[in-house]
């Protein structure tokens, strides 16, 4: 425990060239897994490794 990495929505937007709307839509549709801390989302970084391999 404690080794899990997280990304913010801004980090996902910048790394994967997605709009904020697209990131939030993917969270709401269950395609991206994460949780809210206050008013900000934290997304599990490991789920994006597959996206990086495909690119």
Rosetta blueprint (number, residue, H / E / L):
1 X L
2 X L
3 X L
4 X L
5 X L
6 X E
7 X E
8 X E
9 X H
10 X H
11 X H
12 X H
13 X H
14 X H
15 X H
16 X H
17 X L
18 X L
19 X L
20 X H
21 X H
22 X H
23 X H
24 X H
25 X H
26 X H
27 X H
28 X H
29 X L
30 X L
31 X L
32 X L
33 X L
34 X E
35 X E
36 X E
37 X E
38 X L
39 X L
40 X E
41 X E
42 X E
43 X E
44 X E
45 X H
46 X H
47 X H
48 X H
49 X H
50 X H
51 X H
52 X H
53 X H
54 X H
55 X L
